[in-house]
Amino acid sequence: MSAPRPFIALGLLALLEGLALLVYAVVVTIHAASGSTYGVIGNSTSAMIIEIAIFAVLGLGLLKVAHAWLRMSRWARGPFIMAQLIGLLAGISFIFSGASEQLLPGLLLAVPSVLGLILSFHPVVLQTYSATYRQPGSHVDQ
């Protein structure tokens, strides 16, 4: 069974967000290996390790969510919405920080997050999930 378009769009959005987080983790890792503290508040090595781990885990999680969206798994919606809310709040924080150099990163966080939230509540998504609640054992339950 092929996934409807909103599920495909959600899967692609989660895939892009997950890849972006993994790329950021790799960039911080490269800067850490070169002795730079790029992207980290302070000079702490442990702060860099924690930052790399957080972004890598979140990125891998979103890749798993992307796969679940394409399989139309119900569990994908909860973590995806949480990720979008975090992205939206971070984006809004950047946008309204007053620093002009943070406007673009803020928009790059906020716009996809709003799109993801809108798509998460698309009528096709809601209808698909409500229909599967009435059919125990369907492939979408898993």
N, C-alpha and C positions, 0 to 999 in steps of 0.2 A: 504494500500500500504506500503510495507516494504521499509525502507530507504536503498539506496545503501551503500556499504562498506565505501566509503570515508566519508559519512555523519555520519555513526556509529562511525568511528574512530575520527572524529571531535567532536562528542558528548561525547565520552569517554575522550578525551583529555581535553575538557572544564570542564567535571565533575571532573577529577582529579585535575586540576588547581584550580577550585572553592573550592574543599574540602581542598586542601593544604592551601589556603588563610584563610579558616575558622578555620582550626587547628591552624595556626599561631596566629589568633586573640584570640583563646581560651588560647593558651600558654602565650601570653602577658597579658591576663586578669588574669590568675592564678598568674603570677609573680607580677602583680600590686597588687593583693589582699594580697600577702605575703610581700609586702613592697619593693620588688626588682624593679630595673629599667631596667631589661633585655630587650634588643631590642629597647630601647628608647634613643635618644640622649638627655642627660640632666636629671634632676630630676623632671621635671614638671609633675604634675598629669594630667593637661589638655593635654599635649603632648601625654601621654599614652592613654587617652580617645579618642583623635583624631586618633591615630594610630590604636586602636582597631576598631573604627567605620569605618575607611577607608578600612581596610582589610576585615572586616565583610561584608560591602556593596559590595566590589569588588567580594568577594567569592560568595555571594548570586546572584549577577549579572551573574557570570559565570555559576552558576547552572541553571539559567533561560536560558542562551544561549545554554547550553548543551541540555536542553529539546527542544529548538527550532531547533537545528541541527538535532535531531532525527525525528522531524516533517517536516524537510526540509523547514523551514521557511526562506524566503529570508533575513529578518531583522537580523538574527543571524550573518551573515558574517561581517558586519560593526563593531559592538562592539568586536567581537572575534578578528578581525585583529588588532584593536586598543590595545586590551589586549596583543596580541602577540608582537606587536612593543614595548610596555612598558616593557614587560618581556625581550625581546631581548636587549634593551638598558640598562636595569638594569644589566642583565647578563654580557654584554660586559664591563660595568663599573667595575663590581666586578672582572672579569677575568684580566683586565689590570690595576688593582689598585696596583699591585706589592706585595700585601700581600698574602702569600701562603695559609693562612686559608680562604681566600675569593675565591679561585679557584673553589672549589667544589660547593658552593652555586651559583657561577656565571654560571658554567656549567649546574646545575640543573634548572636555569632560561633560559639560552640561547638555549639549545638543544631542549626542548619541544616547545619553541617559534618558532624556525626555522621549526620544523616539522609541527606545526600548520599553519604557513604561506604557506608552500609547499602544504599541504592538502587543504587549502582554495582556491587554484587556480588549483586544480586537474581538469582534463578535464571533469570528470563525474559531478562535482559540477557546473562547468561553463555551461555545456550542459543542465543540469537540470534547472538551473536558467534562461538561455536564452529561453528555451522552455516554461517556465511558463509565461514569459513576453508576449508571444503571445496568452496566454489563460486566459483572465481576468476571475476572479471568481473561479479559481482553488483553491484547498485546500492549495497549496503552497504559494498563495498570502498573506495569513493571517499571 
